[in-house]
Amino acid sequence: MRNFRAQVVAVSAALALTACSSSAAPELLKADGVSQVTVERADYETQLLQYRNSALALGTALLDNGGEGGNGNVISSPGSLLIALSMLRAGASGETAAELDRVLGLPEEGRDEGMNALLQSLQKFDGDPGSVDEDNPPRTPVMHVANGLFVDKNVPTGPDYLKTLGLHYGTGVYPVEFRDEAATGPALDAWVDKNTGGRIKKAPAGYDPENTFSLLNALYFASAWEVPFDPAGTADSPFTKADGEEITVATMNNLAEMVYSEGPGWQAVDLPYAEGFVMRLVLPATTSTGNSWNIGAAELSEVADSLDGGVPEMVEISLPKWDHKSSFDLRKVFESLGLQETLSTDKDFDNIQPGMVITQAAQAANITVAEKGTVAAAVTQINGEASSAPPMPDHEIHFDRPFHYQIVHAETGLSLFMGKVADPR
């Protein structure tokens, strides 16, 4: 059995994987000689625009779904979902690959390279989420992106797939045994906890020992505003809900330079963080029935086109404080998008694992917005099961010391030959 396992792992890691062990986590494998390649952002402007629009469509689908636990409030991460789906697409083929490209509007050429350019742009602000004082968000933003892949030790994982994830996504591979929930469950949770600075403690998809594949993306963001809100200016102010009910909420007030735009049915600003990022705020027009929330991906793309590269102006802004969290069953979101083949295929992910089917997909996200800045985190998880996975043994026996043997006639139980092996040479 040990030789069988060694052969399976060898197939899974045919890139000559080398190990970096850690006592607190499963063994992390990296492809020997394979590291994330550097690409020129300027060569992939078309792909980056397509990814921007894809994220807007995914975000709209997440908001339409509404998630769970938000009481009408929703916080999602279309960026995290886009990265995770791009990692999945890297191993897809056939109709599933075509469906993902069509529904998500992914680039026809330079798909993985374009995502690499996007990730490298974000990595300029990488930092340790665990080092952030969230009560005092940093002036230099922390934008931490982590991609992880947990695969069952007993199931072959495509070497070309692993190579693509290493070259363009910087993804390490964690070989585990999913049937060993006592070890693998905490390992998944520890990965999530570490890469979100403790804001999300557990992997969002429920644990299933039948899985053989778990793909994860984590995003963590923390930054001070370019111009902080003065806490002395925060006051209770009225807020009218969509159903017309008026409530009182703690509201921040400021006068600062920011890019402002407006269009049919909306006003918007890009509220700047200290460096590199903005919070894009879109205010729908009011109607006789309250706020009109019918802002879709096309309208959001229009808002983005209007604000991108705009000239800052002095804007008086009042903005409530909030601290929200949401969770999503992404399979429902995928269904709403029309990703039927992606959810049902048992052959188009063979490049990842033989006969793999998607079993679970989930996202958890949270955000805290206050006078000093913003802290937010999200984790997207897509799990799969190799339907042709080798069976797990009930027992193990290794003949690595002197042993006895017989040749027995099965029908009569007659021992025809009997011996012992003291030295097999």
N, C-alpha and C positions, 0 to 999 in steps of 0.2 A: 504493500500500500504506500510505503514511503516513496518508492521509485515512481509509482503512478502519480502521486502528488507532485513530485519533483518535475515530472514531465509536463504536467498541466501548468504548473507555475512557470516553467521554462517557455511554454507556448505563450502564456499570458504576458510574459516579460521578455519577449524575444529581442528587445532592444538592448540587451545586456544591462539590465537595471542594477544600479548600485544603491546600497541602503544607507540611510542616516537614521540610526536608532534613537529612540527617546523613551524614557521610562514612563512618561505620562501619557503616551499616545502610541497607537500601533506603528509598526515600522513604516517609514515613509520611503517610497521608492521614486527615484528620478531616472529618466533615461540617460544612460551613460553617454556623455558627449552631446546630449540634446538639451539645450536651454532656450529660453524665449529669445527669438531673433529680433533684431532691431529693424524697424521699417520706418520709412519717411512718411510722416503724416500728410504732407502735401501731395503725395502720390495717390491718396485714397480719399480725397474730398468727396467724390461722388458716393462712395460707399458710406462715409460718415453721415452724409445727408440722408441716405436711405435708412441707416440705423436710427437716426433721429426720428424720422417719420414712423418707423416700425415701433419704437418705444412709445410714441404718442398713441398709436393704435392699441398697443398692449395696455397702456395705462387707462385708456378709455374703457376697455373690456374689464379691467380690474375694478374700476369705479362703478361700472354698471352692475357687476356682480355684487358689490357691496361688502363682501367679506363677512366675517363673524366677529362679534364682540365689540363693535364700534358704536352701537346705539345711534346709527345714522351717520356717524363720522367715519371716514375711510382714510387710511394711510396705506399706500402700496408702494412697490418698487418696480416700475416697468423696466428700469435699467438692469436690475438683478435678474428679472425674468428673461429679458432679452439675451443677456450673457449666458444664462443657463440653457436656453433653447438653442443658442448658437453652438454651444458645446455639444448638445444632443445632435444637432444637424450635422456636425462634423463627422458623425458615424452613421448617418442615415443614407439609404439608397432607394432606388425605385420610386414608386408613387408617394411614399412618405416623404422623401427628400423633395419631390416636386411640390407636394402639398405645403410643407413648411416654407419653401421659398415663395410660393404663391400667396399664402395667407399672411405671412409676416412681411412680405415685400423685401426679402433679402437680396443682396447683390448677386447678379448672375456670374460675375467674375470678381476675384479678389475678396471673397467672402471672409475667409479666416484671416487673411492679411489685413483687411479693413478693421476687423474686430481687434486685432493685435494693435493697430494704430490707436484705436479708441482706448484700449486698456493702458497702453503706454502713456497716453496723455493724462489719464487719471493717476497713474503711478508716480507722477511728478510730486504728488501731494501725499504719498504713502507715509504711514506712521503706525505706531503701536496703539490700538484702541485702549489697551489697558493702562496707558500712561496719561490719558486725558483726564483732567479735572472737569467733569461735566457741569459743575456749578459755575465754572469760568472757562467757557469755550475758548480755544486758542486763537490768537491773531493769525498765525500761520495755519491754514486749514489742515485737518487730517482727513484724507479720503482714502480709506483702506479697502482694497478689493482683494478677495481671496477666492480661488477656485480649488475645489477638492474633489477627488474621485475615490470612493471606497468600493473595492471589488472583492468578490469572494475568492479566496485562495484556490479553491477547487474548480474554478471555472475559467477557461481560456478567455482572455480579453485581447481584442485585435491589436497587433503591434503598430499598424499604421495609424489606428485611432489614437493610441497612446502617444505616438510621435507627434501627431497634429496638435494634441492638447499641450504637449510640452513646448513645441515650437511657437505656437501662437497664443496660448492661454496661460502659460506658466504653471500648468497644473501638475501637482504631485499625485502619486497613486498610493493609497493605503490598502494593502492586502489584509483582509480580515476573514473571519468565519461568521456569516450572518446567523447561523444556527446557535452560535454562542452569544446569546443576547446579553449575558452578564458582562461580557467584555466589549462587544461591538456597540451596544446601545450607549454606554458611557463614553466610548471613544467618539462617536458621532456628536454627542452632546458637548463634549469637551472642545471639539473643533468649532462648533457653533459659538459656544461661550467665549472662547479665546478671540475669535475673529469679529465679534460684535462688542468687545469690551464688557461682556456680562449683561448687555441690554437684552439679549435673547439667550435663554439658558438651555433650551432644548431644540433638537432638530424638529422642524415643523411637521414633517410627515410622521404618522404613527409607525412604531417599529413593527416590522414583519420579518420573522426569521426565514421566510421563503425567498426573500429578495436575494439577489446576487450582485446588485449594482446600485450605487447611490451617488448621484451627481449633485454637488452643492456649489452655490455661489453665495458669498456674503459681502454686503456693502456696509461700511461704517463711515459716517460723516460727522465732523464736529468743527464748528467755526464760529468765531465772533462776527458780529455785524461790522461793516466798515465804519458806520456811525452808530454806536449803541443807543438804545432807547434809555432815556433817563427814568429810573424807577420812580422818581418823584412825579413824573408825568403820567404814570399809570393810574387809571381811575376806573371805577365801575361805570359802564356805559351801556345803553340799550343795544340789543342785537335781535333782529327780527328773523325768526326761523321761516323755513319755506312754507309752513302751514299758516303763517301769519301771527303765530304766538310771539310776543315780545318778552325777552328775558334780559337780565342784567349780567354782564360779564366784565372781567378785568381786561382793560384795553390799554395798550401802549400807544403813545403819541410821539411823533417826531416831525422835524422839518429837515430834509436832507436831499442831496442830489441823487437822482436815479433816472433811468430811462423810462419814459411814460409813453403809452400809445393808447388809442381807442379805435373801435370799429363798430360796425352795426351789431348792437346787442351786447357790447362788452367794453370795459376799460381794463388796462393792465399796466403793471410796473415790474421792473426788474430791481428788486431790493438787494443791493450788493453786500456780500460778505467781505471780510477784510482783504481777501485775495482769491482770484480764480473762479469764484462761484457767485451765483445770484439766487435769490428766491423769487421765482416768477409767480406773481399773484394776479389772478384774473377775476374780475368782478362782473358777473352777468348783469344785464339790465333787469330792472324790476318790472313786473307786470301786475295786473289786477289780482293775480293769484299768488303774488310773492315773487321770489327769485326764479328766474328762468334758468334751469340747469342743463338745457339741451345744448351743451358745448361738446362737440365730438372731435375726433382726430383732425378733421379738415379745418375746423375753426381754430383748434390749438396750433395747427401748422401755420395758419394765417397770423395768429398772435406771435408765434416765433419769428416768422419772416418780418413782421412789423417791428419787433423789439431788437432783434439781433443787429448789432452794430449801430444802434441808435445813440443819439447824443444825450447825455444826462441833463436833466433840468431840475430845478428846485420843486420838490413835491412835498406837500403836507400829507402825512399818512397816519391813519389810526388803524391799529391791528390788534386783534385779541391775542392773548396768550393761549397756548393749548399744549396738551400732553395726551397724545392718543396712541392707540395700538390697534392693529387688525390682524386677522389671519384668514387665509384663503385655501379652499380646496381647488387647486388649479385644474383638476380634471374637468370641473364644471366650466371654468373659464375657457379651457381648450375646446370644449364642446360648443360653447357659444361662438367661438371664432371659426368653427368648422374644421377643426383638426381631427376628423374622424379616423382617417387612416393612421395617423400618428398614435392614436389611442388603441387601435385594434390590431395593427400589424404584428405578426410573429415571425417575419422574415426580413423586413427592411432595416433592422438593427443588427443583422448578423455580423456586420463589420465591428460592432462593439462586443457582443457576446452571442453565441449561437442560439437562435430562436428567442431572442430577448423580446419581452413585451413590457410596456409601461404599466406598472402596478399602482403607483402613487405619485402625486405631485402636489406640493403645498408651498405656501409662502407665509412668513410671519414678518411683520414690520411694525416699527414704532417711531415716534418723533416727539421731541420736546422743544417748544419755541417760546423764548422768553426775552427779557430786555437785553441780555448780553449776547445772545446768539442762538444757535440751533445745534441739537445733537439728534442724530437719527441712525437707525440700523435696520437691516433687512436680511433675511436668509431665504433663498429659493432652493428647494430640494426636489429632484426628480429621481424616483426609484424604479428599478426594473428587475425582472426575473428571467433568467435564461431557462427556457422551457426544456431544453435538452441538457440541463446541467447533470453532471455525473452524480449518482446517488451517494449520500453520505453513509459511511460505514456504521454499523451498530457496534462493532468491536474492532480491535486491531490486534494483530499477532505478528511478531517479527522474529524469524528464526535466525537469531544472531548469536547463538550459543549451541552447544551440543544438543542434539535432539534425536528422538526415536521415530521410526516410521514403519509402516506396514503396507502391503498391497492386499486388499481385502475383496473377496468375491461378495458383491453387494447382496445377491439373492440369499446366500446361505450364511454370510458372515464369516466364511472361512478365511483365515489368515494365510495367504499363499506365500507371501514373503514378509520378512521382518528384519529390521536392522536398526542401526544407530549411526549417526554422523557425528564424529568427534572433530574432524578436520576436512572441510569440503574440498580442499585442493586436490 
